[in-house]
Amino acid sequence: MTRFRCVPMDAPSARRFRATRRDDRGGTALSRVADGPGFPCRRCLRLARPGEEMLLLSWDLPRPLGPYWTPSPVFLHSQDCEPGATEDALPETVLANPLVSLRHYDAEGMCLYDLGLVLPGAEAEAPLRERLADPRVSFVNIHTARPGCWLAGVERV
């Protein structure tokens, strides 16, 4: 069985966004109060509870670099939250999502098209483990499949 860890947004990015309320595109982070599902924090990797203030902003993903690099809209708790790195389990932000995209990359940041998969988040763990066993895979980014927002990074343990 291939072991993995889910990696959240890094601490320096989260601190910068909270302190400046500016995103990586120069825009003002939007404040939203969670009033139901649909507010997955990219730092703690949990869904916001009703009443929690969230920031919505554009984040320049740290990887992959090169032609597959992309910015992503993300939600982030407006107040500090504990990092949500999980080991051998997918976080609730993935599990609760009705449709996710698993995007696999090699060590050079090139997308491995033959491994890409779109499926319900609750069904993603077994196929993720299978694909992480492929020696070409360096890391995986999990995105929402419809809007394409980054949910979490994945790497082998």
C-alpha positions as a Markdown table, in Angstrom:
| # | Residue | x | y | z |
|---|---|---|---|---|
| 1 | Met | 0.0 | 0.0 | 0.0 |
| 2 | Thr | 1.4 | 3.4 | -1.0 |
| 3 | Arg | 1.5 | 5.8 | 1.9 |
| 4 | Phe | 0.8 | 9.5 | 1.3 |
| 5 | Arg | 0.3 | 12.8 | 3.0 |
| 6 | Cys | -1.9 | 15.7 | 2.0 |
| 7 | Val | -0.2 | 19.0 | 2.1 |
| 8 | Pro | -2.0 | 22.3 | 2.8 |
| 9 | Met | -1.2 | 25.9 | 1.8 |
| 10 | Asp | 2.1 | 26.9 | 3.3 |
| 11 | Ala | 2.3 | 29.0 | 6.4 |
| 12 | Pro | 4.1 | 32.0 | 4.9 |
| 13 | Ser | 1.4 | 32.3 | 2.2 |
| 14 | Ala | -1.4 | 32.0 | 4.7 |
| 15 | Arg | 0.2 | 34.6 | 7.0 |
| 16 | Arg | 0.8 | 37.0 | 4.1 |
| 17 | Phe | -2.8 | 36.8 | 2.9 |
| 18 | Arg | -4.2 | 37.3 | 6.3 |
| 19 | Ala | -1.9 | 40.3 | 7.1 |
| 20 | Thr | -2.3 | 42.1 | 3.8 |
| 21 | Arg | -5.7 | 41.0 | 2.6 |
| 22 | Arg | -4.1 | 41.1 | -0.9 |
| 23 | Asp | -3.9 | 38.1 | -3.2 |
| 24 | Asp | -1.1 | 37.0 | -5.5 |
| 25 | Arg | -2.7 | 38.8 | -8.4 |
| 26 | Gly | -2.8 | 42.1 | -6.5 |
| 27 | Gly | -6.5 | 42.0 | -5.8 |
| 28 | Thr | -8.2 | 42.5 | -2.5 |
| 29 | Ala | -9.2 | 39.3 | -0.8 |
| 30 | Leu | -12.9 | 39.0 | -0.5 |
| 31 | Ser | -14.5 | 38.4 | 2.9 |
| 32 | Arg | -17.2 | 35.7 | 3.1 |
| 33 | Val | -19.0 | 34.4 | 6.1 |
| 34 | Ala | -19.7 | 30.7 | 5.8 |
| 35 | Asp | -23.4 | 30.0 | 5.7 |
| 36 | Gly | -23.3 | 26.4 | 4.5 |
| 37 | Pro | -21.1 | 24.0 | 2.6 |
| 38 | Gly | -18.7 | 25.2 | 0.0 |
| 39 | Phe | -16.0 | 27.0 | 2.0 |
| 40 | Pro | -13.0 | 24.6 | 2.1 |
| 41 | Cys | -10.0 | 26.2 | 3.9 |
| 42 | Arg | -6.7 | 25.4 | 2.1 |
| 43 | Arg | -4.6 | 25.8 | 5.3 |
| 44 | Cys | -6.4 | 23.6 | 7.8 |
| 45 | Leu | -8.0 | 21.4 | 5.1 |
| 46 | Arg | -11.4 | 21.4 | 6.7 |
| 47 | Leu | -14.8 | 22.9 | 5.7 |
| 48 | Ala | -15.7 | 26.2 | 7.4 |
| 49 | Arg | -18.3 | 26.0 | 10.1 |
| 50 | Pro | -21.3 | 28.3 | 9.7 |
| 51 | Gly | -20.4 | 31.8 | 10.9 |
| 52 | Glu | -16.7 | 31.5 | 10.3 |
| 53 | Glu | -15.1 | 34.3 | 8.2 |
| 54 | Met | -13.3 | 33.1 | 5.2 |
| 55 | Leu | -11.1 | 35.0 | 2.7 |
| 56 | Leu | -11.5 | 34.3 | -1.0 |
| 57 | Leu | -8.4 | 35.1 | -3.1 |
| 58 | Ser | -6.2 | 34.1 | -5.9 |
| 59 | Trp | -3.1 | 32.0 | -4.9 |
| 60 | Asp | -0.1 | 31.3 | -7.2 |
| 61 | Leu | 0.4 | 27.6 | -6.6 |
| 62 | Pro | 3.9 | 26.8 | -5.7 |
| 63 | Arg | 4.0 | 23.8 | -8.0 |
| 64 | Pro | 4.1 | 22.7 | -10.7 |
| 65 | Leu | 6.4 | 25.3 | -12.2 |
| 66 | Gly | 6.7 | 25.6 | -15.9 |
| 67 | Pro | 3.9 | 25.2 | -18.5 |
| 68 | Tyr | 1.4 | 23.5 | -16.1 |
| 69 | Trp | 1.7 | 26.2 | -13.4 |
| 70 | Thr | -1.5 | 27.9 | -12.6 |
| 71 | Pro | -3.1 | 30.4 | -10.1 |
| 72 | Ser | -6.1 | 29.1 | -8.2 |
| 73 | Pro | -9.0 | 30.7 | -6.4 |
| 74 | Val | -8.9 | 29.5 | -2.7 |
| 75 | Phe | -10.7 | 30.0 | 0.5 |
| 76 | Leu | -8.7 | 30.6 | 3.7 |
| 77 | His | -9.9 | 31.1 | 7.3 |
| 78 | Ser | -9.4 | 34.8 | 8.0 |
| 79 | Gln | -8.0 | 33.9 | 11.5 |
| 80 | Asp | -5.1 | 31.6 | 12.2 |
| 81 | Cys | -5.9 | 27.9 | 11.9 |
| 82 | Glu | -3.8 | 24.8 | 12.4 |
| 83 | Pro | -2.2 | 23.3 | 9.3 |
| 84 | Gly | -4.2 | 20.4 | 8.0 |
| 85 | Ala | -1.6 | 18.0 | 6.8 |
| 86 | Thr | -3.1 | 14.5 | 6.9 |
| 87 | Glu | -1.3 | 11.2 | 6.5 |
| 88 | Asp | -2.8 | 8.2 | 4.7 |
| 89 | Ala | -6.2 | 9.9 | 4.6 |
| 90 | Leu | -7.9 | 12.5 | 2.5 |
| 91 | Pro | -9.1 | 15.6 | 4.3 |
| 92 | Glu | -12.8 | 16.5 | 4.5 |
| 93 | Thr | -12.3 | 19.3 | 1.9 |
| 94 | Val | -11.7 | 16.5 | -0.6 |
| 95 | Leu | -14.1 | 13.9 | 0.7 |
| 96 | Ala | -17.0 | 16.3 | 0.8 |
| 97 | Asn | -16.5 | 17.5 | -2.8 |
| 98 | Pro | -18.8 | 15.8 | -5.3 |
| 99 | Leu | -16.3 | 15.8 | -8.1 |
| 100 | Val | -12.5 | 16.2 | -7.8 |
| 101 | Ser | -9.7 | 16.1 | -10.3 |
| 102 | Leu | -6.5 | 14.2 | -9.5 |
| 103 | Arg | -3.6 | 15.8 | -11.4 |
| 104 | His | -0.3 | 13.9 | -11.3 |
| 105 | Tyr | 3.1 | 15.4 | -12.1 |
| 106 | Asp | 6.6 | 14.1 | -12.5 |
| 107 | Ala | 9.8 | 15.5 | -11.0 |
| 108 | Glu | 10.0 | 18.1 | -13.7 |
| 109 | Gly | 6.5 | 19.3 | -13.2 |
| 110 | Met | 5.2 | 17.7 | -16.3 |
| 111 | Cys | 1.6 | 16.5 | -16.2 |
| 112 | Leu | 1.1 | 12.8 | -16.5 |
| 113 | Tyr | -2.0 | 12.8 | -18.6 |
| 114 | Asp | -2.5 | 9.0 | -18.6 |
| 115 | Leu | -2.9 | 9.1 | -14.8 |
| 116 | Gly | -5.4 | 12.0 | -14.5 |
| 117 | Leu | -8.8 | 11.1 | -13.1 |
| 118 | Val | -12.1 | 12.8 | -12.3 |
| 119 | Leu | -14.3 | 11.2 | -9.7 |
| 120 | Pro | -16.2 | 11.9 | -6.4 |
| 121 | Gly | -14.0 | 13.0 | -3.6 |
| 122 | Ala | -15.3 | 10.2 | -1.4 |
| 123 | Glu | -14.0 | 7.6 | -3.9 |
| 124 | Ala | -10.6 | 9.2 | -4.6 |
| 125 | Glu | -8.4 | 7.5 | -2.0 |
| 126 | Ala | -7.9 | 4.0 | -3.6 |
| 127 | Pro | -7.2 | 5.3 | -7.1 |
| 128 | Leu | -4.9 | 8.0 | -5.6 |
| 129 | Arg | -2.8 | 5.3 | -3.8 |
| 130 | Glu | -2.7 | 3.2 | -7.0 |
| 131 | Arg | -1.4 | 6.1 | -9.1 |
| 132 | Leu | 1.1 | 7.2 | -6.4 |
| 133 | Ala | 2.7 | 3.7 | -6.8 |
| 134 | Asp | 3.8 | 4.7 | -10.3 |
| 135 | Pro | 7.4 | 5.7 | -10.1 |
| 136 | Arg | 6.9 | 8.6 | -12.5 |
| 137 | Val | 4.7 | 10.4 | -10.0 |
| 138 | Ser | 6.5 | 13.1 | -7.9 |
| 139 | Phe | 3.4 | 14.8 | -6.5 |
| 140 | Val | -0.4 | 15.2 | -7.1 |
| 141 | Asn | -2.6 | 18.3 | -6.9 |
| 142 | Ile | -6.2 | 17.7 | -6.1 |
| 143 | His | -8.6 | 20.3 | -7.6 |
| 144 | Thr | -12.4 | 20.7 | -7.7 |
| 145 | Ala | -13.3 | 19.3 | -11.1 |
| 146 | Arg | -15.9 | 21.8 | -12.2 |
| 147 | Pro | -14.3 | 25.2 | -11.2 |
| 148 | Gly | -10.8 | 23.8 | -11.0 |
| 149 | Cys | -9.8 | 25.3 | -7.6 |
| 150 | Trp | -6.9 | 23.7 | -5.8 |
| 151 | Leu | -7.9 | 21.7 | -2.7 |
| 152 | Ala | -4.7 | 20.0 | -1.5 |
| 153 | Gly | -1.3 | 18.8 | -2.6 |
| 154 | Val | -0.3 | 15.1 | -2.2 |
| 155 | Glu | 3.1 | 13.5 | -1.8 |
| 156 | Arg | 4.4 | 10.0 | -1.0 |
| 157 | Val | 5.4 | 9.4 | 2.6 |
